[in-house]
Amino acid sequence: MVCGSNLDFFFNPRSIAVIGASATPGKVGYEILRNLLERFRGRVYPINPKAKEILGLRAYPSVLDVPDDIDLAVIAVPAPEVLKVAEECGIKGVKGLVVISAGFKEIGPEGAERERKLVEIVRRYGMRLIGPNCVGVYVPKTGVNTLFLTRERQGYPDHGPIAFISQSGAFGVAVLDWATARGIGISKFVSYGNRADVDEADLIEYLRDDPDTRVVTMYIEGVEDGRKLFRALRSTTPVKPVVVFKAGRTEIGARAAVSHTGALAGRDEVYSAAFKQSGAIRVYGMEELFDVAVALSLQPPAPGDRVAVLTVGGGSGVMATDALIDLGLKVPRLSDVTVEKLRRVLLPIASPYNPVDVTGSARDEHLVEAVEILMRSGEVDVIVWIPYYMVPGISTELNKKFIERVREVNRELPIPIPVVGVATGGTYTAKAAREAEKMGIPMYLSPERAAKVVHALVVYGRWLRKVGTFTNYVERFRKLIGY
Amino acid sequence: MVCGSNLDFFFNPRSIAVIGASATPGKVGYEILRNLLERFRGRVYPINPKAKEILGLRAYPSVLDVPDDIDLAVIAVPAPEVLKVAEECGIKGVKGLVVISAGFKEIGPEGAERERKLVEIVRRYGMRLIGPNCVGVYVPKTGVNTLFLTRERQGYPDHGPIAFISQSGAFGVAVLDWATARGIGISKFVSYGNRADVDEADLIEYLRDDPDTRVVTMYIEGVEDGRKLFRALRSTTPVKPVVVFKAGRTEIGARAAVSHTGALAGRDEVYSAAFKQSGAIRVYGMEELFDVAVALSLQPPAPGDRVAVLTVGGGSGVMATDALIDLGLKVPRLSDVTVEKLRRVLLPIASPYNPVDVTGSARDEHLVEAVEILMRSGEVDVIVWIPYYMVPGISTELNKKFIERVREVNRELPIPIPVVGVATGGTYTAKAAREAEKMGIPMYLSPERAAKVVHALVVYGRWLRKVGTFTNYVERFRKLIGY
């Protein structure tokens, strides 16, 4: 088996052939070509035996007719023709195939036999294969895009530090679409379908070594080679976090997964144990998957489990505390010394305990001074701030002032303290929260969501300590984010 | 004690005095007046001893100088002046006071004494009081608005069937803001602060009889008169649902609540039992509060706990199944007869079991025909549909066709079957989902959120059966929504 890091031709090819390219808008072979031409700056060759020209490019009857080397072939022809064109790709010296076409293992014995033959061809010519029965690859940085959903209906996120691999194609693209609207950047997206050759473990290992990826996220329903996945996770998590959303957890959900993918879901306790022992962070929903990934991409892991809550709204402080305690984290009382320091900089009506409630009468400086005192106290390991951008005393400069102070203090601390935020509200608040996130502090709509994220930062910090890479990771991370 | 239904002057007064009105933008007394004038069509009188005119209205030194009857006075003067102006309101014959001013029980013994005296004045003159230390009342339909947050930073939702009462003012307005962006309509909003007179129980009873309110939602941290709240809930839930988000659940969260409001949070098991025995639906977060409320305002309660999942994306079907099973609901296998009926109308590659997976190649009619078969099967009590608006076969007419069919079938069924939806995605999908919601089917971003909503529809249906009002409720609801 070729090692994971040899998959570069899928993500950064010099030339791509689209086999089954079509001149008819709405057809899969048209939309793929159109999406690809949108951003890919390498050479593109439409393959179609009947067309002379598609979307302004010369079309060729077969990949064998192209007067150029081909790194990657995207195959979107009917299933019965796939073997023939794959063989031609092998002869041509193509390095990677992305087979979009369905009609393989997922349809039963006949398809399984076709899939077996496809793998045989791929192996014989030393190619690698993503799919079949997948939507393939999207890489904003290089413009590689094998997805067939039109831009009118589907969002395509910008480049960013989070990789996302998905066993489900439909769910994968829905998440990409959501991520676009949420402003989340993606390094690589892969929907790997029936994983006849390249599987989730190969992809994780590739992403482990990918300098553009800080956090790996994955959606899976079932795994065929559990040991291989475990090894890939175990070798990756000391270097970068892997966040896993595994569906088919319940018996009935697993039954549904079998009828959906033809893959066995397996017993959930086995997965749970494997994720835990390999340091993968398990989540239980799509929003949680990306909530956690965004935090891990922007903030260092937590050195411990003591959390300070710094809030403008008392109620939100209570909710945050409940949610943190529910997850087994600590919201400790602060020492008299720290309370006294806080009292000196806050309003008389403020509550200088933990949660630190600066009240709705607070001004920017109350939050800015309080966060420094908390960070330097040595009494807490993570901070949740809840700014309430809409109250009159909070200026439009708050994010800038607060986040600069956090950065300054973190630069001086031996171990940086992660900070995550809560911003409950509508248009104005969402805009301010997005701005804070661009400056490096992840913001969430509710205290409950922020608490889950804090838990992930704590759990990942604990894992890094356990495997002995905490210091290395943090040093590398500080350089990345400029702490 | 006056009964809850006598509070109408707070929500639909003919005239309002703003005591402490200011001509200085940014001041509380200015922003309240400005917000009030935005939509309120009754008479408004600014009270300020130093001003002649504010925002184009003649100002009066005292409420006693106003040559008109006053139904409602909004008081936003410094705490030491509140007793004097309240006394003047009493003499004037004002019916209701909303005291925004802080500086009462929440600041300690001195404030508590002031609050006691305020209540004494209110009782002596037969007035009613909301607050003190609150943001007060917002009623889109009548334009009553005592909030001081500017429209530049704060959204104000339109009229709709959901009432929201909040112990926390800051959290309350943040939720209003969020609801505006989410497109959720509000019948009445009340932040009741220290509840020196009118408390959550009074408000629930008022809302029980309010024809504009279909669902009551509330955020509370602690309750003083538990028996009274229990009675109010018990008398309301057979008529309309009450959804409760109670913070201060954990010991440390409760400690934070005490320092925030001065109110005792009490042991959580006691609350849990009280909510259960009074038929209130308990939720654990702000998004869940409104997810559930929107569903209860648009869909009938479920006659049982058997759920069908009808999906375009296999993965989402698996996730939905997991989440439903986690909550103790059933996702039953369908009978051979129903499977056969489904098979006849679906694509050969579709999976006609439960989840019913119409696949990403589906067209509108597959979802429309399948939902009718499921609704008429007698084998399921609720349906979760997951349309994937972005796939090529789904037209922009899907919502219309699907929802019309659901309505047609429900009109014929002896007991209507509730339908809720999942739409994971970005801009295009969110727009389509919003459209479906306007047509009456609530839509959620993830299967996990939809599952919680289904659970609430099942639990509320079970409660109505238990107290014997299921049939009455459903008949009334059918008329409301035209089933």
Boltz contact constraints between the chains, C-beta under 6 A:
constraints:
  - contact:
      token1: [A, 149]
      token2: [B, 390]
      max_distance: 6.0
  - contact:
      token1: [A, 153]
      token2: [B, 390]
      max_distance: 6.0
  - contact:
      token1: [A, 153]
      token2: [B, 428]
      max_distance: 6.0
  - contact:
      token1: [A, 154]
      token2: [B, 390]
      max_distance: 6.0
  - contact:
      token1: [A, 155]
      token2: [B, 426]
      max_distance: 6.0
  - contact:
      token1: [A, 168]
      token2: [B, 315]
      max_distance: 6.0
  - contact:
      token1: [A, 170]
      token2: [B, 313]
      max_distance: 6.0
  - contact:
      token1: [A, 170]
      token2: [B, 360]
      max_distance: 6.0
  - contact:
      token1: [A, 170]
      token2: [B, 388]
      max_distance: 6.0
  - contact:
      token1: [A, 171]
      token2: [B, 313]
      max_distance: 6.0
  - contact:
      token1: [A, 171]
      token2: [B, 315]
      max_distance: 6.0
  - contact:
      token1: [A, 171]
      token2: [B, 316]
      max_distance: 6.0
  - contact:
      token1: [A, 174]
      token2: [B, 424]
      max_distance: 6.0
  - contact:
      token1: [A, 174]
      token2: [B, 425]
      max_distance: 6.0
  - contact:
      token1: [A, 177]
      token2: [B, 425]
      max_distance: 6.0
  - contact:
      token1: [A, 177]
      token2: [B, 426]
      max_distance: 6.0
  - contact:
      token1: [A, 178]
      token2: [B, 424]
      max_distance: 6.0
  - contact:
      token1: [A, 178]
      token2: [B, 425]
      max_distance: 6.0
  - contact:
      token1: [A, 178]
      token2: [B, 426]
      max_distance: 6.0
  - contact:
      token1: [A, 180]
      token2: [B, 426]
      max_distance: 6.0
  - contact:
      token1: [A, 181]
      token2: [B, 426]
      max_distance: 6.0
  - contact:
      token1: [A, 181]
      token2: [B, 427]
      max_distance: 6.0
  - contact:
      token1: [A, 221]
      token2: [B, 318]
      max_distance: 6.0
  - contact:
      token1: [A, 247]
      token2: [B, 318]
      max_distance: 6.0
  - contact:
      token1: [A, 247]
      token2: [B, 319]
      max_distance: 6.0
  - contact:
      token1: [A, 247]
      token2: [B, 322]
      max_distance: 6.0
  - contact:
      token1: [A, 248]
      token2: [B, 318]
      max_distance: 6.0
  - contact:
      token1: [A, 249]
      token2: [B, 322]
      max_distance: 6.0
  - contact:
      token1: [A, 250]
      token2: [B, 322]
      max_distance: 6.0
  - contact:
      token1: [A, 250]
      token2: [B, 325]
      max_distance: 6.0
  - contact:
      token1: [A, 252]
      token2: [B, 321]
      max_distance: 6.0
  - contact:
      token1: [A, 252]
      token2: [B, 325]
      max_distance: 6.0
  - contact:
      token1: [A, 252]
      token2: [B, 331]
      max_distance: 6.0
  - contact:
      token1: [A, 253]
      token2: [B, 318]
      max_distance: 6.0
  - contact:
      token1: [A, 253]
      token2: [B, 321]
      max_distance: 6.0
  - contact:
      token1: [A, 253]
      token2: [B, 322]
      max_distance: 6.0
  - contact:
      token1: [A, 256]
      token2: [B, 317]
      max_distance: 6.0
  - contact:
      token1: [A, 256]
      token2: [B, 318]
      max_distance: 6.0
  - contact:
      token1: [A, 256]
      token2: [B, 321]
      max_distance: 6.0
  - contact:
      token1: [A, 256]
      token2: [B, 355]
      max_distance: 6.0
  - contact:
      token1: [A, 257]
      token2: [B, 318]
      max_distance: 6.0
  - contact:
      token1: [A, 259]
      token2: [B, 351]
      max_distance: 6.0
  - contact:
      token1: [A, 260]
      token2: [B, 314]
      max_distance: 6.0
  - contact:
      token1: [A, 285]
      token2: [B, 446]
      max_distance: 6.0
  - contact:
      token1: [A, 285]
      token2: [B, 448]
      max_distance: 6.0
  - contact:
      token1: [A, 286]
      token2: [B, 446]
      max_distance: 6.0
  - contact:
      token1: [A, 287]
      token2: [B, 446]
      max_distance: 6.0
  - contact:
      token1: [A, 313]
      token2: [B, 170]
      max_distance: 6.0
  - contact:
      token1: [A, 313]
      token2: [B, 171]
      max_distance: 6.0
  - contact:
      token1: [A, 314]
      token2: [B, 260]
      max_distance: 6.0
  - contact:
      token1: [A, 315]
      token2: [B, 168]
      max_distance: 6.0
  - contact:
      token1: [A, 315]
      token2: [B, 171]
      max_distance: 6.0
  - contact:
      token1: [A, 316]
      token2: [B, 171]
      max_distance: 6.0
  - contact:
      token1: [A, 317]
      token2: [B, 256]
      max_distance: 6.0
  - contact:
      token1: [A, 318]
      token2: [B, 221]
      max_distance: 6.0
  - contact:
      token1: [A, 318]
      token2: [B, 247]
      max_distance: 6.0
  - contact:
      token1: [A, 318]
      token2: [B, 248]
      max_distance: 6.0
  - contact:
      token1: [A, 318]
      token2: [B, 253]
      max_distance: 6.0
  - contact:
      token1: [A, 318]
      token2: [B, 256]
      max_distance: 6.0
  - contact:
      token1: [A, 318]
      token2: [B, 257]
      max_distance: 6.0
  - contact:
      token1: [A, 319]
      token2: [B, 247]
      max_distance: 6.0
  - contact:
      token1: [A, 321]
      token2: [B, 252]
      max_distance: 6.0
  - contact:
      token1: [A, 321]
      token2: [B, 253]
      max_distance: 6.0
  - contact:
      token1: [A, 321]
      token2: [B, 256]
      max_distance: 6.0
  - contact:
      token1: [A, 322]
      token2: [B, 247]
      max_distance: 6.0
  - contact:
      token1: [A, 322]
      token2: [B, 249]
      max_distance: 6.0
  - contact:
      token1: [A, 322]
      token2: [B, 250]
      max_distance: 6.0
  - contact:
      token1: [A, 322]
      token2: [B, 253]
      max_distance: 6.0
  - contact:
      token1: [A, 325]
      token2: [B, 250]
      max_distance: 6.0
  - contact:
      token1: [A, 325]
      token2: [B, 252]
      max_distance: 6.0
  - contact:
      token1: [A, 331]
      token2: [B, 252]
      max_distance: 6.0
  - contact:
      token1: [A, 351]
      token2: [B, 259]
      max_distance: 6.0
  - contact:
      token1: [A, 355]
      token2: [B, 256]
      max_distance: 6.0
  - contact:
      token1: [A, 360]
      token2: [B, 170]
      max_distance: 6.0
  - contact:
      token1: [A, 388]
      token2: [B, 170]
      max_distance: 6.0
  - contact:
      token1: [A, 390]
      token2: [B, 149]
      max_distance: 6.0
  - contact:
      token1: [A, 390]
      token2: [B, 153]
      max_distance: 6.0
  - contact:
      token1: [A, 390]
      token2: [B, 154]
      max_distance: 6.0
  - contact:
      token1: [A, 424]
      token2: [B, 174]
      max_distance: 6.0
  - contact:
      token1: [A, 424]
      token2: [B, 178]
      max_distance: 6.0
  - contact:
      token1: [A, 425]
      token2: [B, 174]
      max_distance: 6.0
  - contact:
      token1: [A, 425]
      token2: [B, 177]
      max_distance: 6.0
  - contact:
      token1: [A, 425]
      token2: [B, 178]
      max_distance: 6.0
  - contact:
      token1: [A, 426]
      token2: [B, 155]
      max_distance: 6.0
  - contact:
      token1: [A, 426]
      token2: [B, 177]
      max_distance: 6.0
  - contact:
      token1: [A, 426]
      token2: [B, 178]
      max_distance: 6.0
  - contact:
      token1: [A, 426]
      token2: [B, 180]
      max_distance: 6.0
  - contact:
      token1: [A, 426]
      token2: [B, 181]
      max_distance: 6.0
  - contact:
      token1: [A, 427]
      token2: [B, 181]
      max_distance: 6.0
  - contact:
      token1: [A, 428]
      token2: [B, 153]
      max_distance: 6.0
  - contact:
      token1: [A, 446]
      token2: [B, 285]
      max_distance: 6.0
  - contact:
      token1: [A, 446]
      token2: [B, 286]
      max_distance: 6.0
  - contact:
      token1: [A, 446]
      token2: [B, 287]
      max_distance: 6.0
  - contact:
      token1: [A, 448]
      token2: [B, 285]
      max_distance: 6.0
